[in-house]
Amino acid sequence: MKLAASLRPLCAALLLALAPLAAVAAPAGRPAPAADNAAAHPNFTVRVVGQGQPMLLIPGLTCPGAVWDETVAHYQRQYQCHVISLAGFGGAPAAASTQALLLNVRDQLLTYLKIQRLTKPVIIGHSLGGFLGLWLSVTRPEAVGPLVILDSLPFMAAVQNPALTAEQARPMAEGMRRQMSQGKLPPAAQRQMVAGLITDTARISQATRWGQASDAPTVAQAMYDMMTTDLRPELGRIQEPTLVLGAWAAYQQYGATKESTKAIFAQQYARLPQHRIEMSAAGKHFLMWDDTQWFFAQADAFLKQNTAAGAVKVSKSRP
């Protein structure tokens, strides 16, 4: 397998690293959401848009919930979209502590689902958000609905060596955390690297600004937590269907192929009972931005087959 292809998901995460709630009426037949208590989830905030079956949207490293704006516009007529913004990302204030960061995010999200009485919400997660979506599902399989995972893996550190364990990855992850905690790259350097993940120049500018506005220790800890948490052995606990959407085009010039990159995904998701892996032909890491219509077509078909809300034709209006 080509080295560039094997490094693709890890490079995407590293490049990113270096770098008032809306009240919505509940549809008939569904319990109204409880009043949100922001103090109960200090590691994230939530914006609620739309009505219908609940959908949780979790962004990737350094990105706020605004990265999902077009996706929310597409789904808000059939789904009640709960858009997550993690503390410390994209200019949001950092939490008081980074200790056990992603574990705290996971547990607070599960508590949020319970308090808000969200029955088996659809989870859409990009990169770090996809990892968190998987972690929610293996932790409480009965609480989570179908998953749509965008360019994410259950154990990022094992991209090059599938036999690697979380304990073996710890020294490398610790060195990375130490270096990343020291500060950010200059904006020009960060923009150059973000350009490897996104096609549109305006989007590159936006993601660069979010990266520069993110809290370095928070980003460093999030990367450390991902690099030292192996979800692969637990994937068999997931009860709901999962759609995994991957990217490879940005690394074609280095020898990556659709087949070699898809093989990495297939290996990592081998223990997941009900899943389908699809690879974008043109999109880079931000598939919801780079290959929007393909993403919507894939997600629409998947949700139509696997959710009650999907029985209603999904709006095809463009945001």
C-alpha positions in Angstrom: 0.0 0.0 0.0 1.3 3.4 -0.9 2.6 5.4 2.0 0.8 8.6 1.0 -2.5 6.7 0.9 -1.9 5.3 4.3 -1.0 8.7 5.8 -4.1 10.4 4.3 -6.4 10.4 7.3 -3.7 11.2 9.8 -2.3 14.1 7.7 -5.8 15.5 7.4 -6.2 15.7 11.1 -2.7 17.0 11.7 -3.2 19.8 9.1 -6.3 20.9 10.8 -4.6 20.7 14.2 -1.8 22.9 13.2 -3.6 25.1 11.9 -28.4 31.4 22.0 -30.2 28.3 21.3 -33.1 28.5 18.8 -36.4 27.4 20.3 -38.2 24.9 17.9 -41.7 23.6 18.2 -41.8 19.8 18.4 -43.8 17.9 15.7 -47.0 16.2 16.8 -46.4 12.9 18.4 -42.9 13.8 19.6 -42.0 15.0 23.2 -41.0 18.6 23.4 -37.3 19.0 24.1 -36.5 20.0 27.7 -35.1 23.4 28.4 -31.4 23.2 27.8 -29.0 23.7 30.7 -25.8 24.9 29.2 -24.0 24.4 32.6 -24.5 20.7 32.2 -22.3 20.5 29.2 -19.4 23.0 29.6 -17.5 21.3 26.8 -19.9 22.3 24.0 -22.8 24.5 23.1 -25.8 23.6 21.0 -27.9 25.4 18.4 -31.3 23.8 17.5 -32.8 24.3 14.1 -35.8 22.6 12.3 -38.3 20.0 13.3 -38.8 16.3 12.9 -36.7 13.3 13.8 -33.6 14.5 15.9 -30.3 14.8 14.2 -27.0 15.5 15.9 -24.3 17.2 13.9 -20.7 17.2 15.2 -17.9 19.2 13.6 -14.3 18.3 13.1 -11.1 19.6 14.8 -11.0 23.4 15.2 -14.4 23.9 13.4 -17.5 25.3 15.1 -21.0 24.1 14.3 -21.2 26.7 11.5 -19.4 24.2 9.3 -22.7 22.4 9.0 -24.8 25.4 7.8 -25.5 24.1 4.3 -26.3 20.6 5.8 -28.7 22.1 8.3 -30.4 24.1 5.5 -30.8 20.9 3.6 -32.3 18.8 6.4 -34.1 21.2 8.7 -37.5 20.5 7.1 -37.4 16.8 8.0 -35.1 16.8 11.0 -34.6 18.7 14.2 -30.9 19.6 13.9 -28.9 19.8 17.1 -25.7 21.5 15.9 -22.8 21.1 18.3 -19.9 23.5 18.7 -17.1 22.3 20.9 -15.5 24.6 23.5 -12.1 25.9 22.4 -12.8 25.5 18.7 -13.2 28.3 16.1 -13.1 31.1 18.7 -15.4 29.6 21.3 -14.1 30.0 24.9 -12.1 27.0 26.0 -13.4 24.8 28.9 -11.8 25.2 32.3 -9.8 22.0 31.9 -8.6 19.8 29.1 -8.3 16.7 31.2 -10.1 13.7 29.7 -11.4 16.2 27.1 -13.1 13.9 24.6 -14.3 11.5 27.3 -16.1 14.5 28.9 -17.5 15.5 25.5 -18.8 12.0 25.0 -20.4 11.7 28.4 -21.9 15.2 28.2 -23.4 14.5 24.8 -25.0 11.3 26.0 -26.5 13.2 29.0 -27.7 15.8 26.6 -29.5 13.2 24.5 -31.2 11.8 27.6 -32.2 15.1 29.1 -33.6 16.4 25.7 -35.4 13.1 25.2 -33.9 12.6 21.8 -34.8 9.1 20.7 -32.2 7.4 18.5 -31.0 10.6 16.8 -29.2 10.4 13.5 -25.6 11.3 14.1 -23.6 13.1 11.3 -20.0 13.7 12.2 -17.0 15.0 10.3 -13.4 13.9 11.2 -13.2 14.3 15.0 -17.0 14.5 14.9 -17.2 11.2 13.2 -14.9 9.6 15.8 -17.2 11.0 18.6 -20.3 9.7 16.8 -18.8 6.2 16.8 -17.8 6.6 20.5 -21.3 7.6 21.4 -22.7 4.5 19.6 -20.3 1.9 21.1 -20.9 3.4 24.6 -24.7 3.4 24.5 -25.8 1.6 21.4 -29.5 1.8 22.4 -29.4 5.6 22.6 -28.0 6.4 19.1 -29.6 6.1 15.7 -28.0 5.7 12.2 -24.5 7.2 11.7 -23.2 9.2 8.8 -19.4 9.4 9.2 -17.4 11.8 7.0 -13.7 11.0 6.5 -13.0 9.6 9.9 -11.6 6.4 11.4 -12.1 4.5 14.7 -8.4 4.5 15.5 -6.4 7.1 13.6 -3.0 6.2 15.1 -3.1 2.7 13.4 -3.3 4.0 9.8 0.2 2.9 9.0 0.3 -0.1 11.3 -3.0 -1.9 11.9 -1.4 -3.9 14.7 -0.6 -0.8 16.7 -2.3 -0.6 20.2 -3.4 2.5 22.0 -0.7 2.0 24.6 2.0 1.8 21.9 0.7 5.0 20.3 0.9 6.9 23.6 4.5 8.2 23.3 4.0 9.5 19.8 0.7 11.1 20.9 2.4 12.7 23.9 5.1 14.3 21.8 2.5 15.6 19.4 0.4 17.0 22.3 3.5 18.8 23.8 4.4 20.4 20.5 0.9 21.4 19.5 0.2 23.0 22.9 3.0 25.5 22.4 1.1 27.5 19.9 -0.2 27.9 16.4 1.5 28.2 13.1 1.6 31.6 11.4 -1.6 32.2 9.4 0.1 31.9 6.0 1.6 28.5 6.9 -1.7 27.2 8.3 -3.6 28.4 5.2 -1.1 26.5 3.0 -1.8 23.3 4.9 -5.6 23.8 5.1 -5.5 24.2 1.3 -4.7 20.5 1.1 -8.0 19.7 2.8 -10.4 22.1 0.9 -10.8 23.1 -2.7 -12.7 26.4 -2.6 -10.5 29.4 -1.6 -13.2 31.2 0.4 -13.7 28.0 2.4 -9.9 27.7 2.9 -9.9 31.2 4.3 -12.8 30.4 6.7 -11.2 27.2 8.0 -7.9 29.0 8.5 -9.6 31.7 10.6 -11.3 29.0 12.7 -7.9 27.3 13.2 -6.2 30.5 14.2 -9.0 31.3 16.7 -8.9 27.8 18.3 -7.4 27.2 21.7 -4.1 25.4 21.1 -4.1 23.2 24.3 -7.7 22.1 23.5 -6.8 21.1 20.0 -3.7 19.3 21.2 -5.6 17.4 23.8 -8.3 16.4 21.3 -5.7 15.0 19.0 -4.0 13.2 21.9 -7.3 11.6 22.9 -8.1 10.5 19.4 -4.6 9.1 18.9 -4.8 7.0 22.1 -8.4 5.7 21.9 -9.0 2.6 19.8 -12.7 2.0 19.0 -12.1 -0.9 16.6 -12.6 -3.7 19.1 -15.9 -2.2 20.2 -17.5 -1.6 16.8 -19.5 -4.8 17.0 -21.6 -3.1 19.7 -23.1 -0.6 17.3 -26.7 -1.6 16.5 -27.6 0.9 13.8 -26.6 1.1 10.1 -23.6 3.3 9.4 -22.6 5.2 6.2 -18.9 5.9 6.0 -17.9 8.5 3.4 -14.2 8.8 2.6 -11.9 11.1 0.6 -8.7 10.3 -1.4 -8.5 12.8 -4.3 -6.2 15.2 -2.6 -3.4 12.6 -2.3 -3.7 11.2 -5.9 -0.5 13.1 -6.9 1.4 11.2 -4.2 0.3 7.8 -5.5 -3.0 7.3 -3.5 -5.8 5.5 -5.4 -9.4 5.2 -4.6 -8.9 1.4 -4.0 -5.8 1.8 -1.7 -7.5 4.4 0.4 -10.8 2.5 0.6 -8.8 -0.5 1.8 -7.7 1.4 4.8 -11.3 2.3 5.7 -12.4 -1.3 5.1 -9.7 -2.6 7.5 -10.6 -0.2 10.2 -14.3 -0.7 10.0 -14.2 -4.5 9.5 -15.9 -5.2 12.9 -18.8 -2.8 12.3 -21.9 -5.0 11.6 -24.0 -2.9 9.3 -21.9 -0.4 7.3 -21.3 0.8 3.8 -18.2 2.7 2.7 -18.3 5.1 -0.3 -15.4 7.2 -1.6 -15.8 10.6 -3.1 -14.3 11.0 -6.5 -13.5 14.7 -6.2 -13.8 15.9 -2.6 -10.9 16.5 -0.2 -11.3 16.2 3.6 -14.3 18.5 4.0 -16.7 16.4 1.9 -19.8 18.5 2.9 -18.1 21.5 1.3 -16.0 19.9 -1.5 -18.5 17.4 -2.9 -21.7 18.7 -1.5 -24.2 17.2 -3.9 -22.6 13.8 -3.8 -22.6 14.0 0.0 -26.3 14.9 0.0 -27.2 12.2 -2.5 -25.4 9.5 -0.4 -26.8 10.7 2.9 -30.3 11.2 1.5 -30.5 7.7 0.1 -29.1 6.2 3.3 -31.4 8.2 5.6 -34.5 7.4 3.4 -33.8 3.7 3.9 -32.9 3.8 7.6 -35.0 6.5 9.3 -38.6 7.3 9.8 -38.0 10.8 8.6 -36.5 9.4 5.5 -40.0 8.2 4.5 -40.7 11.8 3.7 -38.9 13.0 0.6 -35.9 15.1 1.7 -35.9 18.6 0.4 -33.7 19.1 -2.6 -33.6 22.8 -2.4 -30.1 24.2 -2.3 -29.0 26.3 0.6 
